Amino acid sequence: MTARTYTSWRKSTRSDDGNCVEVAWADDGTIGLRDSKDTAGPVLEFGPLAWQQFTDTVRAGNFDL
């Protein structure tokens, strides 16, 4: 399995000190999400529909940790 290449990682505008995530897109449309403090660490990967559902849930305030 070949690892995806993500370009132009950007920090979430809603990140605060110590709780930062970055997002980037791969050429195949996959969206990657990672911890900005551990850029060599794991990347959560979402397809476009799953990403839309995830962001809609977060925006609606229905994401509890």
Rosetta blueprint (number, residue, H / E / L):
1 M L
2 T L
3 A L
4 R L
5 T L
6 Y E
7 T E
8 S E
9 W E
10 R E
11 K E
12 S L
13 T L
14 R L
15 S L
16 D E
17 D L
18 G L
19 N E
20 C L
21 V E
22 E E
23 V E
24 A E
25 W E
26 A E
27 D L
28 D L
29 G L
30 T L
31 I E
32 G E
33 L E
34 R E
35 D E
36 S L
37 K L
38 D L
39 T L
40 A L
41 G L
42 P L
43 V L
44 L E
45 E E
46 F E
47 G L
48 P H
49 L H
50 A H
51 W H
52 Q H
53 Q H
54 F H
55 T H
56 D H
57 T H
58 V H
59 R H
60 A L
61 G L
62 N L
63 F L
64 D L
65 L L
